[in-house]
Amino acid sequence: MKTRIKEFRAKYNLTQEDLAKKVGVRRETIVFLEQGKYNPSLQLAFSISKVLKVSVEELFVLK
Amino acid sequence: MKDKLKVYSIGIAAFLLASGLILFSIVSFKNGTFVGSILSIIIAIVVLVFAIAFLKREYKEVKKGFSIHDERSEDIMKKAGSKAYLISLYWILFIGWSSSNGWLYFEDISEATGIGVLGMAILFGLCWVYYNRK
């Protein structure tokens, strides 16, 4: 799965650590998400989209 | 606090495992089983090195306010556990088959059980590393 987390994170000047703290996961999880190596649960996907103020469809793109 | 306790528990478990292996190595050396003795010492060193590196990293993360577990780490544990269990069945079969064929010789059942459990632990560790990097 392709994600645009990095792009939206940069928009709000958030580091990976900041985003990880806001959604309650480890920093590695954000790293793997950005690399498209991990598919998040629906709960995590919605939490990230809420923090980054975008819809889930905009954030995650099925390859 | 809960996460710090978890880190300490993992540290104690790793220390106990390494101590057990060192004791096993001393007993094996006294009994004249040099290969087993050297193998145990090597495994004990590997356990200690990995444990120190792992605990250092986890302690830093906990200090920064991150949780020791999240959905990805739990997912990895589940995947590694199930894969290690499946491979362990073949490992146990291999031990049974090779000892009945005379390829492996065990003094008693506890030695075979020990090798089996140690192999299972190593398999779990390898599976965890594989899924954590994947």
N, CA and C atoms of all chains as a GROMACS GRO file, in nm:
protein
  591
    1MET      N    1   0.084  -0.120   0.000
    1MET     CA    2   0.000   0.000   0.000
    1MET      C    3   0.088   0.126   0.000
    2LYS      N    4   0.051   0.221  -0.085
    2LYS     CA    5   0.126   0.346  -0.094
    2LYS      C    6   0.062   0.449   0.001
    3THR      N    7   0.145   0.522   0.070
    3THR     CA    8   0.088   0.622   0.161
    3THR      C    9   0.144   0.762   0.131
    4ARG      N   10   0.066   0.862   0.172
    4ARG     CA   11   0.111   1.000   0.155
    4ARG      C   12   0.133   1.064   0.292
    5ILE      N   13   0.164   0.981   0.390
    5ILE     CA   14   0.183   1.030   0.527
    5ILE      C   15   0.297   1.132   0.533
    6LYS      N   16   0.409   1.099   0.469
    6LYS     CA   17   0.527   1.186   0.472
    6LYS      C   18   0.493   1.326   0.420
    7GLU      N   19   0.420   1.326   0.310
    7GLU     CA   20   0.381   1.451   0.244
    7GLU      C   21   0.294   1.538   0.338
    8PHE      N   22   0.193   1.477   0.398
    8PHE     CA   23   0.103   1.552   0.487
    8PHE      C   24   0.170   1.586   0.620
    9ARG      N   25   0.261   1.501   0.663
    9ARG     CA   26   0.336   1.526   0.786
    9ARG      C   27   0.422   1.651   0.769
   10ALA      N   28   0.484   1.662   0.652
   10ALA     CA   29   0.569   1.778   0.623
   10ALA      C   30   0.485   1.907   0.619
   11LYS      N   31   0.362   1.894   0.571
   11LYS     CA   32   0.271   2.007   0.562
   11LYS      C   33   0.246   2.070   0.701
   12TYR      N   34   0.237   1.984   0.801
   12TYR     CA   35   0.210   2.032   0.938
   12TYR      C   36   0.337   2.039   1.023
   13ASN      N   37   0.451   2.025   0.959
   13ASN     CA   38   0.581   2.030   1.030
   13ASN      C   39   0.590   1.930   1.144
   14LEU      N   40   0.541   1.810   1.119
   14LEU     CA   41   0.544   1.707   1.223
   14LEU      C   42   0.657   1.610   1.195
   15THR      N   43   0.730   1.573   1.299
   15THR     CA   44   0.832   1.470   1.280
   15THR      C   45   0.764   1.334   1.295
   16GLN      N   46   0.839   1.228   1.258
   16GLN     CA   47   0.784   1.093   1.274
   16GLN      C   48   0.752   1.066   1.421
   17GLU      N   49   0.840   1.117   1.506
   17GLU     CA   50   0.821   1.099   1.651
   17GLU      C   51   0.695   1.168   1.700
   18ASP      N   52   0.672   1.291   1.652
   18ASP     CA   53   0.553   1.365   1.692
   18ASP      C   54   0.426   1.290   1.653
   19LEU      N   55   0.424   1.245   1.527
   19LEU     CA   56   0.307   1.174   1.477
   19LEU      C   57   0.284   1.044   1.555
   20ALA      N   58   0.396   0.973   1.581
   20ALA     CA   59   0.387   0.847   1.657
   20ALA      C   60   0.326   0.872   1.795
   21LYS      N   61   0.371   0.978   1.861
   21LYS     CA   62   0.318   1.010   1.994
   21LYS      C   63   0.170   1.046   1.988
   22LYS      N   64   0.133   1.121   1.884
   22LYS     CA   65  -0.008   1.165   1.871
   22LYS      C   66  -0.103   1.048   1.848
   23VAL      N   67  -0.056   0.947   1.773
   23VAL     CA   68  -0.147   0.835   1.744
   23VAL      C   69  -0.121   0.713   1.835
   24GLY      N   70  -0.020   0.726   1.924
   24GLY     CA   71   0.005   0.621   2.023
   24GLY      C   72   0.069   0.495   1.970
   25VAL      N   73   0.164   0.511   1.876
   25VAL     CA   74   0.240   0.395   1.828
   25VAL      C   75   0.390   0.423   1.840
   26ARG      N   76   0.470   0.324   1.808
   26ARG     CA   77   0.615   0.342   1.811
   26ARG      C   78   0.660   0.414   1.683
   27ARG      N   79   0.777   0.478   1.690
   27ARG     CA   80   0.827   0.552   1.575
   27ARG      C   81   0.850   0.461   1.454
   28GLU      N   82   0.898   0.338   1.482
   28GLU     CA   83   0.924   0.244   1.372
   28GLU      C   84   0.798   0.216   1.290
   29THR      N   85   0.684   0.215   1.358
   29THR     CA   86   0.558   0.187   1.289
   29THR      C   87   0.532   0.295   1.184
   30ILE      N   88   0.560   0.420   1.219
   30ILE     CA   89   0.542   0.530   1.123
   30ILE      C   90   0.642   0.515   1.008
   31VAL      N   91   0.766   0.476   1.043
   31VAL     CA   92   0.870   0.455   0.939
   31VAL      C   93   0.823   0.349   0.839
   32PHE      N   94   0.777   0.235   0.890
   32PHE     CA   95   0.734   0.126   0.803
   32PHE      C   96   0.607   0.163   0.725
   33LEU      N   97   0.520   0.243   0.788
   33LEU     CA   98   0.399   0.288   0.718
   33LEU      C   99   0.437   0.377   0.599
   34GLU      N  100   0.530   0.469   0.623
   34GLU     CA  101   0.571   0.561   0.517
   34GLU      C  102   0.640   0.488   0.402
   35GLN      N  103   0.710   0.379   0.437
   35GLN     CA  104   0.778   0.301   0.334
   35GLN      C  105   0.682   0.205   0.262
   36GLY      N  106   0.559   0.199   0.310
   36GLY     CA  107   0.459   0.110   0.251
   36GLY      C  108   0.483  -0.035   0.285
   37LYS      N  109   0.557  -0.059   0.396
   37LYS     CA  110   0.589  -0.197   0.433
   37LYS      C  111   0.493  -0.251   0.540
   38TYR      N  112   0.404  -0.168   0.587
   38TYR     CA  113   0.311  -0.213   0.689
   38TYR      C  114   0.170  -0.162   0.659
   39ASN      N  115   0.073  -0.251   0.664
   39ASN     CA  116  -0.066  -0.212   0.645
   39ASN      C  117  -0.129  -0.186   0.782
   40PRO      N  118  -0.172  -0.065   0.810
   40PRO     CA  119  -0.225  -0.037   0.944
   40PRO      C  120  -0.365  -0.091   0.964
   41SER      N  121  -0.406  -0.098   1.090
   41SER     CA  122  -0.544  -0.136   1.120
   41SER      C  123  -0.632  -0.016   1.083
   42LEU      N  124  -0.762  -0.041   1.074
   42LEU     CA  125  -0.854   0.068   1.042
   42LEU      C  126  -0.845   0.178   1.147
   43GLN      N  127  -0.833   0.136   1.273
   43GLN     CA  128  -0.827   0.232   1.384
   43GLN      C  129  -0.706   0.326   1.369
   44LEU      N  130  -0.590   0.266   1.338
   44LEU     CA  131  -0.468   0.348   1.323
   44LEU      C  132  -0.479   0.438   1.199
   45ALA      N  133  -0.533   0.382   1.091
   45ALA     CA  134  -0.548   0.462   0.968
   45ALA      C  135  -0.636   0.584   0.994
   46PHE      N  136  -0.747   0.563   1.064
   46PHE     CA  137  -0.836   0.676   1.094
   46PHE      C  138  -0.772   0.774   1.192
   47SER      N  139  -0.694   0.722   1.290
   47SER     CA  140  -0.625   0.811   1.386
   47SER      C  141  -0.527   0.902   1.312
   48ILE      N  142  -0.449   0.843   1.220
   48ILE     CA  143  -0.350   0.922   1.145
   48ILE      C  144  -0.421   1.025   1.058
   49SER      N  145  -0.527   0.981   0.992
   49SER     CA  146  -0.598   1.075   0.903
   49SER      C  147  -0.660   1.190   0.984
   50LYS      N  148  -0.700   1.162   1.107
   50LYS     CA  149  -0.759   1.266   1.193
   50LYS      C  150  -0.651   1.367   1.232
   51VAL      N  151  -0.532   1.315   1.268
   51VAL     CA  152  -0.421   1.403   1.309
   51VAL      C  153  -0.377   1.490   1.191
   52LEU      N  154  -0.369   1.428   1.071
   52LEU     CA  155  -0.321   1.500   0.953
   52LEU      C  156  -0.432   1.574   0.878
   53LYS      N  157  -0.552   1.565   0.932
   53LYS     CA  158  -0.670   1.637   0.879
   53LYS      C  159  -0.695   1.608   0.730
   54VAL      N  160  -0.686   1.481   0.695
   54VAL     CA  161  -0.719   1.438   0.559
   54VAL      C  162  -0.805   1.313   0.566
   55SER      N  163  -0.864   1.276   0.454
   55SER     CA  164  -0.944   1.153   0.457
   55SER      C  165  -0.852   1.032   0.439
   56VAL      N  166  -0.902   0.918   0.482
   56VAL     CA  167  -0.822   0.794   0.471
   56VAL      C  168  -0.790   0.764   0.325
   57GLU      N  169  -0.887   0.792   0.237
   57GLU     CA  170  -0.867   0.764   0.094
   57GLU      C  171  -0.755   0.849   0.034
   58GLU      N  172  -0.740   0.969   0.088
   58GLU     CA  173  -0.632   1.056   0.038
   58GLU      C  174  -0.496   1.011   0.091
   59LEU      N  175  -0.500   0.955   0.212
   59LEU     CA  176  -0.375   0.917   0.280
   59LEU      C  177  -0.318   0.783   0.232
   60PHE      N  178  -0.407   0.690   0.206
   60PHE     CA  179  -0.363   0.556   0.165
   60PHE      C  180  -0.414   0.523   0.026
   61VAL      N  181  -0.322   0.480  -0.059
   61VAL     CA  182  -0.359   0.447  -0.197
   61VAL      C  183  -0.324   0.301  -0.222
   62LEU      N  184  -0.423   0.226  -0.268
   62LEU     CA  185  -0.400   0.084  -0.298
   62LEU      C  186  -0.325   0.073  -0.430
   63LYS      N  187  -0.208   0.007  -0.427
   63LYS     CA  188  -0.126  -0.005  -0.548
   63LYS      C  189  -0.183  -0.107  -0.645
   64MET      N  190   0.551   0.360   3.361
   64MET     CA  191   0.593   0.272   3.473
   64MET      C  192   0.576   0.124   3.436
   65LYS      N  193   0.457   0.095   3.376
   65LYS     CA  194   0.427  -0.042   3.335
   65LYS      C  195   0.527  -0.088   3.228
   66ASP      N  196   0.558   0.002   3.136
   66ASP     CA  197   0.650  -0.030   3.027
   66ASP      C  198   0.792  -0.048   3.078
   67LYS      N  199   0.830   0.037   3.179
   67LYS     CA  200   0.964   0.023   3.238
   67LYS      C  201   0.977  -0.114   3.304
   68LEU      N  202   0.870  -0.156   3.372
   68LEU     CA  203   0.869  -0.287   3.438
   68LEU      C  204   0.887  -0.398   3.336
   69LYS      N  205   0.822  -0.382   3.220
   69LYS     CA  206   0.834  -0.482   3.112
   69LYS      C  207   0.978  -0.491   3.064
   70VAL      N  208   1.043  -0.374   3.049
   70VAL     CA  209   1.183  -0.372   3.004
   70VAL      C  210   1.271  -0.443   3.106
   71TYR      N  211   1.249  -0.413   3.235
   71TYR     CA  212   1.328  -0.479   3.340
   71TYR      C  213   1.304  -0.630   3.340
   72SER      N  214   1.178  -0.670   3.319
   72SER     CA  215   1.145  -0.814   3.318
   72SER      C  216   1.217  -0.886   3.204
   73ILE      N  217   1.220  -0.821   3.087
   73ILE     CA  218   1.289  -0.882   2.972
   73ILE      C  219   1.439  -0.894   3.004
   74GLY      N  220   1.494  -0.791   3.069
   74GLY     CA  221   1.635  -0.792   3.108
   74GLY      C  222   1.666  -0.905   3.204
   75ILE      N  223   1.579  -0.923   3.304
   75ILE     CA  224   1.598  -1.030   3.403
   75ILE      C  225   1.589  -1.167   3.335
   76ALA      N  226   1.490  -1.182   3.244
   76ALA     CA  227   1.472  -1.310   3.174
   76ALA      C  228   1.596  -1.342   3.089
   77ALA      N  229   1.649  -1.242   3.021
   77ALA     CA  230   1.769  -1.263   2.937
   77ALA      C  231   1.889  -1.300   3.024
   78PHE      N  232   1.901  -1.232   3.140
   78PHE     CA  233   2.012  -1.260   3.232
   78PHE      C  234   2.002  -1.402   3.285
   79LEU      N  235   1.879  -1.444   3.322
   79LEU     CA  236   1.860  -1.580   3.375
   79LEU      C  237   1.891  -1.685   3.269
   80LEU      N  238   1.848  -1.659   3.145
   80LEU     CA  239   1.874  -1.752   3.034
   80LEU      C  240   2.025  -1.766   3.011
   81ALA      N  241   2.095  -1.650   3.008
   81ALA     CA  242   2.241  -1.652   2.987
   81ALA      C  243   2.311  -1.723   3.102
   82SER      N  244   2.266  -1.697   3.227
   82SER     CA  245   2.326  -1.763   3.345
   82SER      C  246   2.306  -1.914   3.337
   83GLY      N  247   2.184  -1.956   3.298
   83GLY     CA  248   2.154  -2.098   3.285
   83GLY      C  249   2.244  -2.165   3.182
   84LEU      N  250   2.265  -2.095   3.071
   84LEU     CA  251   2.350  -2.150   2.965
   84LEU      C  252   2.496  -2.160   3.011
   85ILE      N  253   2.540  -2.060   3.088
   85ILE     CA  254   2.678  -2.063   3.139
   85ILE      C  255   2.696  -2.178   3.239
   86LEU      N  256   2.595  -2.195   3.327
   86LEU     CA  257   2.599  -2.307   3.422
   86LEU      C  258   2.601  -2.441   3.348
   87PHE      N  259   2.516  -2.452   3.245
   87PHE     CA  260   2.510  -2.574   3.163
   87PHE      C  261   2.646  -2.599   3.098
   88SER      N  262   2.709  -2.490   3.054
   88SER     CA  263   2.839  -2.501   2.990
   88SER      C  264   2.946  -2.553   3.088
   89ILE      N  265   2.941  -2.501   3.213
   89ILE     CA  266   3.038  -2.544   3.315
   89ILE      C  267   3.020  -2.693   3.346
   90VAL      N  268   2.892  -2.734   3.362
   90VAL     CA  269   2.862  -2.875   3.391
   90VAL      C  270   2.908  -2.964   3.275
   91SER      N  271   2.880  -2.920   3.152
   91SER     CA  272   2.920  -2.998   3.033
   91SER      C  273   3.072  -3.010   3.026
   92PHE      N  274   3.141  -2.899   3.059
   92PHE     CA  275   3.288  -2.899   3.055
   92PHE      C  276   3.345  -3.000   3.155
   93LYS      N  277   3.284  -3.001   3.275
   93LYS     CA  278   3.329  -3.096   3.380
   93LYS      C  279   3.303  -3.240   3.339
   94ASN      N  280   3.193  -3.261   3.263
   94ASN     CA  281   3.158  -3.397   3.218
   94ASN      C  282   3.236  -3.438   3.094
   95GLY      N  283   3.315  -3.346   3.040
   95GLY     CA  284   3.398  -3.377   2.924
   95GLY      C  285   3.331  -3.353   2.790
   96THR      N  286   3.211  -3.289   2.790
   96THR     CA  287   3.144  -3.258   2.664
   96THR      C  288   3.186  -3.118   2.620
   97PHE      N  289   3.297  -3.111   2.548
   97PHE     CA  290   3.355  -2.981   2.514
   97PHE      C  291   3.274  -2.906   2.409
   98VAL      N  292   3.220  -2.981   2.311
   98VAL     CA  293   3.143  -2.916   2.203
   98VAL      C  294   3.019  -2.848   2.261
   99GLY      N  295   2.948  -2.921   2.346
   99GLY     CA  296   2.828  -2.867   2.410
   99GLY      C  297   2.861  -2.746   2.495
  100SER      N  298   2.974  -2.754   2.564
  100SER     CA  299   3.018  -2.646   2.652
  100SER      C  300   3.047  -2.517   2.572
  101ILE      N  301   3.121  -2.532   2.463
  101ILE     CA  302   3.156  -2.416   2.379
  101ILE      C  303   3.031  -2.358   2.314
  102LEU      N  304   2.942  -2.450   2.266
  102LEU     CA  305   2.818  -2.406   2.202
  102LEU      C  306   2.731  -2.325   2.298
  103SER      N  307   2.724  -2.373   2.422
  103SER     CA  308   2.643  -2.302   2.523
  103SER      C  309   2.698  -2.163   2.552
  104ILE      N  310   2.832  -2.154   2.561
  104ILE     CA  311   2.895  -2.024   2.589
  104ILE      C  312   2.866  -1.927   2.473
  105ILE      N  313   2.878  -1.979   2.349
  105ILE     CA  314   2.853  -1.893   2.231
  105ILE      C  315   2.709  -1.842   2.233
  106ILE      N  316   2.614  -1.934   2.261
  106ILE     CA  317   2.471  -1.894   2.264
  106ILE      C  318   2.448  -1.792   2.376
  107ALA      N  319   2.514  -1.814   2.492
  107ALA     CA  320   2.498  -1.721   2.606
  107ALA      C  321   2.548  -1.582   2.567
  108ILE      N  322   2.662  -1.576   2.498
  108ILE     CA  323   2.718  -1.446   2.455
  108ILE      C  324   2.622  -1.378   2.355
  109VAL      N  325   2.572  -1.458   2.259
  109VAL     CA  326   2.478  -1.403   2.159
  109VAL      C  327   2.353  -1.348   2.229
  110VAL      N  328   2.300  -1.426   2.325
  110VAL     CA  329   2.180  -1.381   2.401
  110VAL      C  330   2.210  -1.249   2.472
  111LEU      N  331   2.326  -1.243   2.539
  111LEU     CA  332   2.361  -1.121   2.614
  111LEU      C  333   2.377  -1.000   2.523
  112VAL      N  334   2.448  -1.020   2.411
  112VAL     CA  335   2.472  -0.908   2.318
  112VAL      C  336   2.338  -0.856   2.262
  113PHE      N  337   2.251  -0.950   2.218
  113PHE     CA  338   2.121  -0.908   2.164
  113PHE      C  339   2.036  -0.842   2.272
  114ALA      N  340   2.040  -0.900   2.393
  114ALA     CA  341   1.958  -0.847   2.502
  114ALA      C  342   2.001  -0.705   2.537
  115ILE      N  343   2.133  -0.682   2.545
  115ILE     CA  344   2.182  -0.547   2.580
  115ILE      C  345   2.141  -0.446   2.474
  116ALA      N  346   2.161  -0.483   2.346
  116ALA     CA  347   2.124  -0.391   2.236
  116ALA      C  348   1.974  -0.362   2.237
  117PHE      N  349   1.894  -0.468   2.254
  117PHE     CA  350   1.749  -0.455   2.254
  117PHE      C  351   1.701  -0.370   2.372
  118LEU      N  352   1.755  -0.401   2.492
  118LEU     CA  353   1.711  -0.329   2.612
  118LEU      C  354   1.750  -0.182   2.609
  119LYS      N  355   1.870  -0.154   2.556
  119LYS     CA  356   1.916  -0.015   2.545
  119LYS      C  357   1.818   0.066   2.460
  120ARG      N  358   1.781   0.006   2.345
  120ARG     CA  359   1.689   0.073   2.253
  120ARG      C  360   1.551   0.091   2.315
  121GLU      N  361   1.502  -0.017   2.378
  121GLU     CA  362   1.367  -0.010   2.437
  121GLU      C  363   1.361   0.090   2.552
  122TYR      N  364   1.467   0.093   2.633
  122TYR     CA  365   1.470   0.184   2.748
  122TYR      C  366   1.465   0.330   2.701
  123LYS      N  367   1.539   0.357   2.593
  123LYS     CA  368   1.539   0.493   2.536
  123LYS      C  369   1.399   0.532   2.489
  124GLU      N  370   1.332   0.436   2.421
  124GLU     CA  371   1.198   0.461   2.368
  124GLU      C  372   1.098   0.486   2.481
  125VAL      N  373   1.108   0.402   2.586
  125VAL     CA  374   1.017   0.417   2.701
  125VAL      C  375   1.040   0.551   2.770
  126LYS      N  376   1.167   0.590   2.781
  126LYS     CA  377   1.201   0.717   2.845
  126LYS      C  378   1.142   0.836   2.769
  127LYS      N  379   1.136   0.820   2.634
  127LYS     CA  380   1.080   0.928   2.550
  127LYS      C  381   0.928   0.932   2.558
  128GLY      N  382   0.870   0.830   2.620
  128GLY     CA  383   0.725   0.828   2.636
  128GLY      C  384   0.652   0.738   2.538
  129PHE      N  385   0.728   0.657   2.460
  129PHE     CA  386   0.663   0.565   2.367
  129PHE      C  387   0.630   0.434   2.439
  130SER      N  388   0.530   0.365   2.386
  130SER     CA  389   0.492   0.237   2.445
  130SER      C  390   0.587   0.128   2.394
  131ILE      N  391   0.606   0.025   2.476
  131ILE     CA  392   0.695  -0.085   2.434
  131ILE      C  393   0.625  -0.172   2.328
  132HIS      N  394   0.490  -0.175   2.333
  132HIS     CA  395   0.413  -0.252   2.234
  132HIS      C  396   0.314  -0.162   2.161
  133ASP      N  397   0.297  -0.187   2.035
  133ASP     CA  398   0.188  -0.124   1.960
  133ASP      C  399   0.133  -0.229   1.865
  134GLU      N  400   0.041  -0.188   1.777
  134GLU     CA  401  -0.024  -0.290   1.693
  134GLU      C  402   0.074  -0.363   1.600
  135ARG      N  403   0.177  -0.291   1.553
  135ARG     CA  404   0.274  -0.356   1.462
  135ARG      C  405   0.359  -0.458   1.539
  136SER      N  406   0.408  -0.421   1.659
  136SER     CA  407   0.492  -0.513   1.735
  136SER      C  408   0.413  -0.637   1.778
  137GLU      N  409   0.284  -0.617   1.811
  137GLU     CA  410   0.200  -0.732   1.848
  137GLU      C  411   0.175  -0.822   1.726
  138ASP      N  412   0.159  -0.760   1.611
  138ASP     CA  413   0.140  -0.833   1.486
  138ASP      C  414   0.263  -0.919   1.456
  139ILE      N  415   0.380  -0.859   1.476
  139ILE     CA  416   0.506  -0.930   1.450
  139ILE      C  417   0.520  -1.049   1.546
  140MET      N  418   0.486  -1.027   1.674
  140MET     CA  419   0.494  -1.135   1.773
  140MET      C  420   0.403  -1.251   1.732
  141LYS      N  421   0.282  -1.218   1.687
  141LYS     CA  422   0.186  -1.323   1.647
  141LYS      C  423   0.238  -1.400   1.526
  142LYS      N  424   0.287  -1.326   1.426
  142LYS     CA  425   0.336  -1.391   1.304
  142LYS      C  426   0.459  -1.477   1.335
  143ALA      N  427   0.553  -1.418   1.413
  143ALA     CA  428   0.676  -1.490   1.446
  143ALA      C  429   0.644  -1.614   1.529
  144GLY      N  430   0.551  -1.600   1.624
  144GLY     CA  431   0.512  -1.713   1.710
  144GLY      C  432   0.450  -1.826   1.630
  145SER      N  433   0.360  -1.791   1.538
  145SER     CA  434   0.292  -1.897   1.462
  145SER      C  435   0.388  -1.966   1.366
  146LYS      N  436   0.475  -1.885   1.301
  146LYS     CA  437   0.572  -1.945   1.207
  146LYS      C  438   0.674  -2.033   1.283
  147ALA      N  439   0.722  -1.982   1.398
  147ALA     CA  440   0.820  -2.057   1.478
  147ALA      C  441   0.758  -2.188   1.528
  148TYR      N  442   0.629  -2.184   1.563
  148TYR     CA  443   0.560  -2.306   1.609
  148TYR      C  444   0.556  -2.409   1.497
  149LEU      N  445   0.522  -2.364   1.378
  149LEU     CA  446   0.512  -2.454   1.262
  149LEU      C  447   0.648  -2.516   1.231
  150ILE      N  448   0.754  -2.434   1.230
  150ILE     CA  449   0.888  -2.486   1.198
  150ILE      C  450   0.936  -2.577   1.312
  151SER      N  451   0.897  -2.544   1.436
  151SER     CA  452   0.938  -2.624   1.552
  151SER      C  453   0.889  -2.768   1.542
  152LEU      N  454   0.770  -2.786   1.481
  152LEU     CA  455   0.718  -2.922   1.465
  152LEU      C  456   0.817  -3.007   1.383
  153TYR      N  457   0.869  -2.945   1.276
  153TYR     CA  458   0.968  -3.015   1.192
  153TYR      C  459   1.099  -3.034   1.266
  154TRP      N  460   1.135  -2.937   1.350
  154TRP     CA  461   1.257  -2.944   1.430
  154TRP      C  462   1.249  -3.062   1.528
  155ILE      N  463   1.134  -3.073   1.596
  155ILE     CA  464   1.114  -3.183   1.692
  155ILE      C  465   1.114  -3.317   1.617
  156LEU      N  466   1.049  -3.319   1.500
  156LEU     CA  467   1.047  -3.440   1.418
  156LEU      C  468   1.190  -3.479   1.378
  157PHE      N  469   1.269  -3.377   1.340
  157PHE     CA  470   1.408  -3.401   1.298
  157PHE      C  471   1.489  -3.459   1.414
  158ILE      N  472   1.470  -3.404   1.536
  158ILE     CA  473   1.543  -3.455   1.653
  158ILE      C  474   1.507  -3.602   1.678
  159GLY      N  475   1.375  -3.628   1.676
  159GLY     CA  476   1.329  -3.765   1.700
  159GLY      C  477   1.382  -3.863   1.596
  160TRP      N  478   1.373  -3.821   1.470
  160TRP     CA  479   1.414  -3.906   1.358
  160TRP      C  480   1.565  -3.930   1.359
  161SER      N  481   1.642  -3.822   1.380
  161SER     CA  482   1.788  -3.837   1.374
  161SER      C  483   1.842  -3.911   1.497
  162SER      N  484   1.774  -3.900   1.612
  162SER     CA  485   1.823  -3.975   1.729
  162SER      C  486   1.790  -4.123   1.715
  163SER      N  487   1.677  -4.155   1.650
  163SER     CA  488   1.645  -4.297   1.629
  163SER      C  489   1.732  -4.358   1.519
  164ASN      N  490   1.781  -4.274   1.429
  164ASN     CA  491   1.870  -4.320   1.322
  164ASN      C  492   2.016  -4.330   1.366
  165GLY      N  493   2.043  -4.272   1.483
  165GLY     CA  494   2.179  -4.275   1.536
  165GLY      C  495   2.265  -4.156   1.494
  166TRP      N  496   2.206  -4.059   1.426
  166TRP     CA  497   2.281  -3.940   1.384
  166TRP      C  498   2.310  -3.851   1.503
  167LEU      N  499   2.214  -3.845   1.593
  167LEU     CA  500   2.232  -3.765   1.714
  167LEU      C  501   2.224  -3.858   1.834
  168TYR      N  502   2.309  -3.833   1.933
  168TYR     CA  503   2.304  -3.917   2.051
  168TYR      C  504   2.277  -3.832   2.174
  169PHE      N  505   2.173  -3.869   2.248
  169PHE     CA  506   2.140  -3.797   2.371
  169PHE      C  507   2.159  -3.889   2.492
  170GLU      N  508   2.218  -3.831   2.599
  170GLU     CA  509   2.241  -3.908   2.722
  170GLU      C  510   2.108  -3.953   2.782
  171ASP      N  511   2.015  -3.859   2.792
  171ASP     CA  512   1.882  -3.890   2.845
  171ASP      C  513   1.777  -3.800   2.780
  172ILE      N  514   1.652  -3.821   2.822
  172ILE     CA  515   1.541  -3.746   2.760
  172ILE      C  516   1.551  -3.596   2.790
  173SER      N  517   1.606  -3.559   2.907
  173SER     CA  518   1.614  -3.416   2.943
  173SER      C  519   1.708  -3.341   2.849
  174GLU      N  520   1.814  -3.409   2.804
  174GLU     CA  521   1.908  -3.346   2.710
  174GLU      C  522   1.839  -3.320   2.576
  175ALA      N  523   1.763  -3.420   2.530
  175ALA     CA  524   1.690  -3.404   2.403
  175ALA      C  525   1.586  -3.293   2.416
  176THR      N  526   1.518  -3.288   2.532
  176THR     CA  527   1.417  -3.184   2.554
  176THR      C  528   1.483  -3.047   2.554
  177GLY      N  529   1.600  -3.039   2.621
  177GLY     CA  530   1.674  -2.912   2.628
  177GLY      C  531   1.712  -2.862   2.490
  178ILE      N  532   1.764  -2.952   2.407
  178ILE     CA  533   1.803  -2.915   2.270
  178ILE      C  534   1.679  -2.870   2.192
  179GLY      N  535   1.568  -2.944   2.212
  179GLY     CA  536   1.443  -2.910   2.144
  179GLY      C  537   1.395  -2.771   2.181
  180VAL      N  538   1.394  -2.741   2.312
  180VAL     CA  539   1.346  -2.611   2.360
  180VAL      C  540   1.439  -2.499   2.313
  181LEU      N  541   1.569  -2.524   2.320
  181LEU     CA  542   1.666  -2.424   2.276
  181LEU      C  543   1.649  -2.393   2.127
  182GLY      N  544   1.630  -2.500   2.048
  182GLY     CA  545   1.606  -2.482   1.904
  182GLY      C  546   1.481  -2.402   1.878
  183MET      N  547   1.376  -2.428   1.956
  183MET     CA  548   1.249  -2.355   1.940
  183MET      C  549   1.269  -2.206   1.971
  184ALA      N  550   1.348  -2.180   2.078
  184ALA     CA  551   1.373  -2.041   2.116
  184ALA      C  552   1.451  -1.969   2.007
  185ILE      N  553   1.552  -2.036   1.952
  185ILE     CA  554   1.632  -1.976   1.844
  185ILE      C  555   1.545  -1.951   1.721
  186LEU      N  556   1.460  -2.049   1.690
  186LEU     CA  557   1.369  -2.034   1.574
  186LEU      C  558   1.277  -1.914   1.593
  187PHE      N  559   1.226  -1.897   1.715
  187PHE     CA  560   1.138  -1.783   1.741
  187PHE      C  561   1.215  -1.652   1.722
  188GLY      N  562   1.338  -1.649   1.774
  188GLY     CA  563   1.421  -1.529   1.759
  188GLY      C  564   1.446  -1.494   1.613
  189LEU      N  565   1.478  -1.598   1.535
  189LEU     CA  566   1.505  -1.576   1.392
  189LEU      C  567   1.379  -1.528   1.319
  190CYS      N  568   1.264  -1.590   1.353
  190CYS     CA  569   1.138  -1.549   1.290
  190CYS      C  570   1.105  -1.404   1.328
  191TRP      N  571   1.130  -1.368   1.453
  191TRP     CA  572   1.101  -1.232   1.499
  191TRP      C  573   1.185  -1.130   1.421
  192VAL      N  574   1.315  -1.162   1.406
  192VAL     CA  575   1.404  -1.072   1.332
  192VAL      C  576   1.356  -1.060   1.187
  193TYR      N  577   1.317  -1.176   1.127
  193TYR     CA  578   1.272  -1.175   0.987
  193TYR      C  579   1.148  -1.086   0.970
  194TYR      N  580   1.047  -1.107   1.052
  194TYR     CA  581   0.924  -1.029   1.038
  194TYR      C  582   0.941  -0.883   1.079
  195ASN      N  583   1.035  -0.857   1.169
  195ASN     CA  584   1.059  -0.718   1.212
  195ASN      C  585   1.126  -0.636   1.103
  196ARG      N  586   1.202  -0.704   1.017
  196ARG     CA  587   1.273  -0.633   0.909
  196ARG      C  588   1.195  -0.632   0.780
  197LYS      N  589   1.098  -0.722   0.770
  197LYS     CA  590   1.023  -0.738   0.645
  197LYS      C  591   0.937  -0.614   0.614
   0.00000   0.00000   0.00000
